[in-house]
Structure formats: C-alpha cells, structure tokens
Amino acid sequence: MGLKDRKVTILVAHYSWFGMRPWDEPTLSVPILTRILKPIVDLSLIDANADRLTVEETKERIAKINPEVVLITALSAEYHKAYHMLAQITKEVSSKCIVVMGGVYPTVLAEDVIKDENVDYAMIGYAEERLDKLVTYILEKNTEEISKFHGLVYRKNGEEIFNPIDTYIGDVQEMVQPDYSLIDLEKYISYQDRNVSNFVASTNKRNVSIITSFGCPNNCIFCATRTISGRKTAFRKPEDVLDEIDYLVKEYHVECITFVDDSILTDRKRAEAIFQGIIDRNYNLELKVGTLAAWHLDEDILKLMKRAGFSRIGIAIESGCERVLHQIIRKPLKLEIIPPLVKLFRKYDILMTADFIIGFPGETWEEIRETFRFAESCDIDMCLFHIATVLPKTDLYYVAKEQKLLPEDFSFYDNQANFGFARGSITTDEFTPEELMVLRAYEWDRINFSTPERRRRACRVMECTEEELKEHRKQTRRKLGIHF
C-alpha cells in the first residue's frame, strides 16, 4: 500500500462544546494543511464546527473513516477541552490511530498537551515545508527521523521528549496556496450573516477572511506572535493571493473579503500589487482589514485601498499614553500621527476602527484614563477597548508572574480565562480586574455612542440597525463586556 492510500483525517472541534464562545469562521489552517497533504495521502476532513456535530456524531464520523493518523488543529488554549475530547474519542475508536495535535495551543503549551496520553505528538510551529515530512515519517514508522524532527514533543518509554523548534514561519522559502476543496465555506458564510457580535467579520454581505502574511517584526509585551511565528514575516506571493480571491469569488460568490494578517502593509510593493490586482480584475468587492500598523498608512496607500474597495480598516493603537506605549508595551508608534490619519480616513470615506489595551503592570490609573481621553479626542469611528491578557509564553505573563500580580490559582485552563480580552487577571496597587471591566464597558459605551452622529457611524461599522445596536450596547454593559 502506497502513501496515497493511507488515510489521514484533519479534525476541527466544534468550538461551542463545553459552553465556550462560538467561532463562526473557518479555521484558516485547514486549507493550508489540505494543500500540503492532499497530494501525498488519502486526506479527509471532519469539521465538527461547520457541521455543528455533537461529540458522539464526531466519533461516529471518525469510526466511519477509520484513519491511521488524525491531525487536530488547535486554535487556542481557550478551547483545550474540545481538542482533548477529539483526541479521546479518536483513541476510543481505534487505540492504534496516531493523534497529532498542532496549532497555536500546542506551540505555546506543548508541555501540557503531551501529558494527555491520547495525544501521540504535539507539533510546535508552522506546517509549511514540515508537516508532509512528519506525516510521512509517522506512516512509515521511521522512528529515527521522528526523533530528529525539530519542533516535536512526544513520549518514548514513558519519558517526555522535547525537540525544540529551530526555524520559524519567516524561514519558509515559499508559502503554499490554500486549497479549499475539503472545507464547506458555504456553511460559514451562512453563519456570519447578521452576526453583529462577530465584530471583525460583521457584514450583511457574503464574507470570508483570508490571510496573506504570517508573523510580525515587532516586540509588543502582550503578544504571542513571536513565540508562535518568530519575528520574521512570511509573505505570500501577490499572484497566489489574487488567485485565491478569484476562486472565492467564482466558486462562492463572495462579496466581501476581510484580511486578518497584521503585516499586510509591511511589504509595501507586495501590498500595492495585491490591491492593484483587485482593481484590475474588477471584482467590485468590499474589502476590510482586521488590524494593521498605523505607521504604514499614508494618503497614497489609502487612495489605492479605497479604489480597491476597502470600506473599513482597523489600526492597533494600544495606548493613548506615550510612556505606556513606548516603555511598557514597546510599540514603535507615535501618537501624533493618529489625528491626521483620522482626517484622511474621512476624506476617502473609509471607516476607521482602533484597538486599545488597558491594565498593564506599571500602568497608573491616570494613564488608563489618559488612553480613554485620547481615544475620545480622536473621534475614531469605533474604538475597541481590551484588558491586558496574559497569554502563554509572553513577556506580559512572565512580568506579571514575577511581580506576583496574578491570582495564586491562575490557570490558562480556567473556564473564566481571559482569552476574549474582556476579563483581566492582573491586580496592581493601581487597579483590580473588576475595576477595569467596569471602566472598560462603560467608557466603550460613552465614547462610541455619545452623539447621534457617533451612533450612526457605529451602525455603519457594525452593519446593524439602531435597534440592534441598542440591544448590543445594553447586553455589553450588563455583562461588562463579556457579550458574544
């Protein structure tokens, strides 16, 4: 039997299992894994999230396929119970099936993942130029090559073996073009319809999210990107991105594309080639960006983005206090560039959203208030305020732990964990998590909706009616920001 006849299955958990917040977007790693593995094995996908499968229904599908290897794509520690349930039911179907868990969760917490005896291998880091080799070694039982595989955690004779990662996504020579042949995008497009709680993708149009670059060269204290991807950035070729958009438009009649990479403008010429290509192909698409670095924006690029169809762009400001921004967060942003950018956005009728974060170690209460004052003075179309979240293997986590600012029983696996950036875990002499939650929820409401004009702009940003906005505001206030 050749490798092409060997059954390998990708498993995507239903993110609402165990009462967790829903994730109504396709897992972007699936088309990448499909492109890498489909040419070499008999590959299948069980997307419990798209099909709204129960645990038992997922188990039945695994049994029907009876794969030799399953690949669990693990988005975040927030959903750890669901991922480990997938490993458990796989082993219940067949104890001989090899379970590999990869993604952000095992990359940052592999030492915990491998304690689950239902997980045979935890893969750290990226898939490009690596996963095909690992799957081949596993199917061929090539233990010698497995033992030398970088970025792999496994057990041998009862001992946990950690092979550290030696390269990052930025070292990849050529990014793969996503293959959507296994994923049912139509279901996700339907789920997103009228979902005003899903802020990034909120739209009344047929929307999908794509990613064109991986990694970030910056060194912000709160960010896990450099742990996951390193500080180099990997860029997909413009023609590959345009071909992907072409496929989405022709096969799924997509009307809106949301770019979710942080570094889309880092390579200016590449970004211009993508935007010009969209213009030349005359798609008549609406385009959005989740967040990007404000210092890459100027009038020329905004003019081009407007022509391409961009209607909304998010920027990451983080703090309205220069000291916090530079000395604590380590973000190379000059606040003086923001007010002129707001004017440029208005000139080209592009909606601007901005992210701010409060509650860092060393930040004073007055500096937190300064952030809200700055946000209000800029008159941005929508400001999002988050509470500093201690993610695994980030400098923020190490600082907070060293300074004893976290609860004694702090755990990344608590059901109340703050991965939604709405709850805080850090307590200092200046603030408590509870104070930050109250302040954040009510300042968000006051700043964004204080006038009829701001409420109209908010409705444009969220693509909702005034009545829907009113209900969303009410629920957000009453739940202190924990509203999905």
N, C-alpha and C positions, 0 to 999 in steps of 0.2 A: 504494500500500500504506500503510495507516494504522499508527500505532504499535502498535495491538493485535495486528497480525500480525507484528511484528518479534520475532525470537527472542532472548531473553536467558536465560542459564543461570547459576545460582549453583553454585559448585564448593566442596565441602568435602573436604579432603585426608584420606587415611587416616593417622591420627596415628602409627601404628606403623611407617610407612615409615621407612627408614634407621635402624632399630633404636631408635627413640625410645620413651619410655614411652607406654602406651596412654591414651587419653582416652575413656572409655566413657560419656560423657554427650552429649546432643545439643548442637550449637553454638547457643547461645541467640539469636544474631543472625539465624539463618535464618528463624524465624517473623516477626521484625520486618521483615526485607527482603521477605519474601513479602507482608506486609500493605501495604507501601509500593508495591511494583512490580506485583503481580498485576493490579490494575485497569487498568494502562496499557500493558502489553506481554504478549507470549506468553512467560510465565515458566516455567522448569523448574528442577529441582534434580538434581544428581549428587552424592550423598552417599557418597563412597568409604569413609568411616569406618563408616557404618551397614551398608553392603553388603559391607564387607571386600574391596574391589576392589584388584586389583594395579594398577600403573601402566599396563600395557598394556590392561587391561579398562576403566580410566577413560578412556583415549584412545579406545577403540572407542565408548564411550557419547557422548563429545563429538562424534566424527565422525558418529554416527547422528543427533544433534540438529542439528548444524551451525549453531550460534548465531552471531549477528552480534556479540554482546557477552557476555563471561563476567565474572562477579564472583567473585573469590577471597576468601573470608572468612578472614582470617589472625589466628589467636588469639594467638600468642606467637612471639617470635624463636626459641624453643626448637625450633619445627617449621619453620624457614625453608626447609630443603631441600625439604620436601614442597610448600610453597607455590610455590616457584620451579619445581619439577618440573611442577606443574599449568600454570603459565604456558608452560613449554617445550612440553609436549605439545599444548597448545591451538594454539600457533603452528605446530606440525608438522602439525596437522590442517588449519589454514587460516591463512595468514600475514595475511589481511585481517581476521580476527577481532580485535576490540578487547578487550584484557585490562585490567581494573581490579582492583587489589588494595586491600582496605580492612580495617579492624580495628585491633587494638592494635599489631601488628607494624609496619605502615606508619606508624601515628600516631607512634610513638616513634623509628622508624629509616627514615623516608621517604628520606633521602639515600642510604641503602644499597639500598633496594628499587628505586629508579628506575635504578640502574646496570645492572639486568637489562634488556636490550633486548627481552626478551619481555613486559615489563610496560609498557603504554602510559601508564597513570595510576595513581598512588598517592594514595588518598583519605585525608586526615587527619581524625580526629574521628568524629563521630556520623553516623547515616544519616537520622534523622527530619528532615523538612522540607527535606532537601537532596538525597538520593540520586535521587529521582524527577526532579528538575530536571537533575542531571548526566547521567543515562541518556538523558533526552530530548535534551539538547544534543548528546551523542555520536551518537545515532542520526540526528539531523537535520544533523549535521556543522556545528553552529553554533559555529565557532571563536572568534567574538567573545565569546560568553557563557562559553565554556570558559576563555578567557584571563582572565576576571574572576572566576572561581569561587574562592571562598575555601577554603583547606584542600585544595589540589590540587597535586600535583607531577607534572611531565611533561617531555617533551623537545620542543624546537622548533628545527629546523635544527641539530641536534647539541648544542644548549645545554640544560642542565637548568634548568627554570623552577620556582621555589618560590613558590606563593601561600600565605601563612601563614593559619592559622585565625583567624577574628575573633569567633566565637561558640562556646560550649560547650553540652553537653547540658542544663545548667541553664537555658539561654536558650530552650529549646523550649517553646512555648506549650501543646501538648497531646501527650502520649505516645500512640503507636499501640498498639492491642491486638494481640498476637501472633496470627498466622494459621498454624496447624499443618497446613494442607491438603497441603503438599508433602513434609513430613518423616514418616518412618516411625518413630514413637515406640516402637512395639511392640518393634522390634529393640533399642533402647537399654534399655528396661525389662528385656528378657531378659538383656542383657549384665551388668546391675548385680546380677543375682541371685547372692547368696552371695559377692559380691566384697568380702572383708574388707580388701583393700588399698586400696580406694577409700573413704577414711575418711569424707569428707563425706556420701557417698550410701550408705554401707554399711547395708543393711537386708535383711530377708527378705521385705519387702512390695513391692508394685508401686509404685515410687517414681519421681517426676520432680522436677527442680529448676525453679524459676521465679524471676524477678527482678521486683521491684515498684518499685524506685527505682534511680537511677543517680547516681553521684558521691558525694563526701564533703567536708564543710566543713573537715576537719582538715588538718594540715600535717606529718604524720609524715615523718621524714627518709628513710625507706626506700621510701616508697610512690610509685607512678607514677600513681595515680588522678588527681591534679590536672593532670598532663601530658595524660592521656587525656580527662578529663571536666571539668577546671576545678574550682573549689572551691564551686560551687553544686551543689545537688542537685535532680534532676528526679524528680517523683513521679507514678506512675500513679494514676488515679482508683480508689477502692475498688471501685466497681461493675465496672470493667474487670477488676480482679484477680479478683473473685468470679466473673465470667463465664468467665474463663479456667479457674479451678478447676472450675467447673461442667462445662465442656467436657471437661476431662481426666478427671473422674470418670465422666461419662456415656459418653464415646467409648472410653476406655482402661481403665476400671475401676481407676483409680489409688487406692491405699490410703494412700499416704504422699506428702507434699509437703515438699520441702526449699527454704527461702527462702535465696537466695545473695547478696542485697544487703546491704551493710554498714550502710545507713541506714534500715532498715525501721522503727525506732522514733523516728527524728529528728522526724517529724511525728506527735506522739502521737495526735491526734484521728483522723488517717487510719488509723493502725495499729489503733486501737481499733475503728474502723468495719469494717476487714477481719476482725479476729478475731471481732467480734460477728456479722458476716455469716456467717462459717463456722459459728458456733454455731447461728444461726437456721435455716440450711439443713440442719442435722442430717446432715452428711456422715459423721460418725463416722470422720474421717481422723486419721492420726497426722501430726504436724507437727514440723519441725525447722528450726533456723536455723544456717547455717554459722558466722558470727561477727557480733557486734554490739558496740556501745559499752556497757560495763558501767554507765556513769553514767545511762543511760536506764532502768535497771531499778529497780523498787521492788515492794513487796508487791502493790499494786493491779494493776499490769500483769501480774505473774507469775500472780496468781489468774485473771485473764481469759485469759491464754495457756494455762494449764492446762485451763480449761473448753473452750477451742477445740480442744485436742488436742495441745498441744506436749509432746513427750516428751524432747527434747534441745535445749539452747541452747548455742552456743559464744560465748565472750567473748574479746576481744583485750586481754590484759593487757600483753604485750610484755616488761616487765622487772619484777623484784622489787626493784629498787634505785631509790629516789626520784630520785637525782641523774641516773642514766642515763635514766630515764623522762622527766624534765622538761627537763633541759639538753641531752641528746644526741638523744633520739628526738622530743622536743617533743609528747608526748602528754598531754592535759589530764585525766589520770586520777589520782585519789587512792587509793593502795593500801589505805587504811583501810576503804574500802567493800567490799572483796572478801570478807573473812571473814564479815560479816553476810549477804552475798548467798549464800554457800555454804549457810548455815543455812536461808535462805528456799527455796533450790532443794530442799533435803532435805525441808523442811516440805511442799512441794507435789509431791514425788516427780518432779521434773524433773531429768534428768541434765545436769550442767554439764561442758563441756569448755573448756579455756583454752589460748590460744596465747602462747608466749613466744619471744623472739628474743635470741640472744647473738652477740657478736662485732662490736660497733660500734667505729669509730675513737674513741679516747679512753676506752673502757671498760676497766677493770682486770680482772685475773684474779679478784681477790677480789670484785669487783662481779658478775662472772659467777656465782661460787659463791653470792653472795647471792640471785641470781634462783632458783637451784635450791632454796635453803633456804626461800625464801618460798613457792615452788610446793608444796614438801612440807608445809609447815606449814598450808596452806590446806585440805588434804585434798580437793582437787577430784577429780571422778570420772575425768577423763582429762586429763593435761597433754601438750601437744604442744610440743616444743622445736625451733626452727628456727635456722639460721645466717644472719646478716645477708647479704642477697643484693643485689649491685649491679645494679639494673635500669636500663635506658637512661633518660637524662634525669631522673634522680632526684638529689636533693641528696646522698644517700649516695654515689652514683657520683662526683659532682663532688668531694666531700670526699676520698674515697679516692684519686682520681686526682691531685688537687692535692698531697696529702701523700705521694704515691708509695708507697701501700700495696698496690697491685695488681701482679701479675707484669708484666714488661716485654712479654710476648707476650699479655696479656689480650685476650680477644675474646668478644663476646656470641654468636659463632657456633661456638665450640668445642663439640665433642660432649660434653665434660665440663662444659659450662656449668652454673651452679648454680641454674637456674630452679626446681628442685624444693625449694629452701630447705634442702637437706640437705648440700650442699657449700659451702665458703667460698672466697673469693678474696682476702680481706683478711688481710694479715700486719702485726702491730704488734710493739712490744717486749714486749707482754704475752701474745701468743698467736700461734699459726700455725693455718692451716686444718685441718691434720691433728690438732692437739690438740683443736680444737673438735669435730671429727667424733667422735673417741673419747669425749670427755667427754659430748657430747650423747646418743650412742647408749646409753651405759651409765647415765647418770643418768635418762634416759627410762625405761629398764627398771627401775631401782631404785625410783624414786619411784612409778611407776604400778602395780607388781606386787609390792610388798614384803610384803603380807599376803594371806591368803585372801580377806578382805573386799574389798580393792582389786582383786584378780583377778576376783572376781565382778562388781564394778561395771564393770570393763573389758570383760568379756564382754557385759554389758548394752549398753554404749556401742557396741561394735563388732558387736553381734548375731552373736556367734560362739560356738562351743563352747570348752571349756577346752583341748581338744587343738588346735583351730585357733589359739587364742591362743598356745599354747606354740610352735607352729611359726612363727607370725608373729614372735614375740619372738626366736626363735633366728636366723631369717633377717635380721631387722633388726640384731641385734648383729653378726653375721658380715659384713654388708655395710655396717656403720657408718651405718645409716640410709637407705641407697640401696636400698630394697626396695619394689617395686611389684607 
